[in-house]
């Protein structure tokens, strides 16, 4: 059945999202389009990796190499937009505007938007189409009855790898997000095995932690290298950074605890399901 070709159908969906937002960015430096295009690339990356896992093929080159370069350039703009969002949240909570810091980020954002425009204009949109052609040629194999079972095995095995990443939270977040995308690929109600809502919430928490960590580093850089110490904002930023860092440390600690609990629950659920089917 056509709907069982889950890898191909999801690739077509993300390729369409990618193209749509690429066209938007050719006209204007749209904030939402930058975010949505980068998410589409993350999902396409996850699809390619799962496909490679299932076929057990070894790729000599990254089939998304140029697309990844576009992703990185757009990340420059996205990081600054996140910083401005963080300042907005802090302003709502404390009433402090941090005018000098905000103006600096707006100045840098203009350069990031310029880099985005150049990268989008020069991007050759061939890689996603080539992968779509590859998957089309593998359509019969992708309908195999054992493909979902093999995907479930790979996803569950990936959770055991997370135990080695508790001291590398940036890498842990990337792996969890990839696993979440993999579970969303599976047809039917099978993703329930992976406590999808909890996994999604955990990915969001670690994503928020990473955004705040990046924001903290950018503000520290601005304060140390650009802002004169005679400005009142110099000390105000110091206090804000201390409080933001404190909250972010608590968020990370909670996320790591939740990750450990989730891995145990999934391992138990998978074992019970396997025993039931055997």
Buried (B, 14 or more C-beta within 10 A) or exposed (E): EEEBBBBBBBBBBBBEBBBEBBEBBEEEBBBEBBBBBBBBBBBBBBBBBBBEBBEEEEEEEEBBEBBBEBBEBBBBBBBBBBBBEBBEEBEEEEEBBBEBBBEBBEEBBEEBBEBBBEBBEEBEBEBBEEBBEBBEEBEEEBBBEEBBEBBBBBBBEBBEEBEEBEEEBEEBBBBBBBBBBBBBBBBEEBBEBBBBEBBBBBBEBBBBBBBBBBBBEBBBEBBEEEBEEEEEBBEBBEEBBEEBBEEBEEBBEEBBEBBEEBBEBBEEBBEEBEEEEE
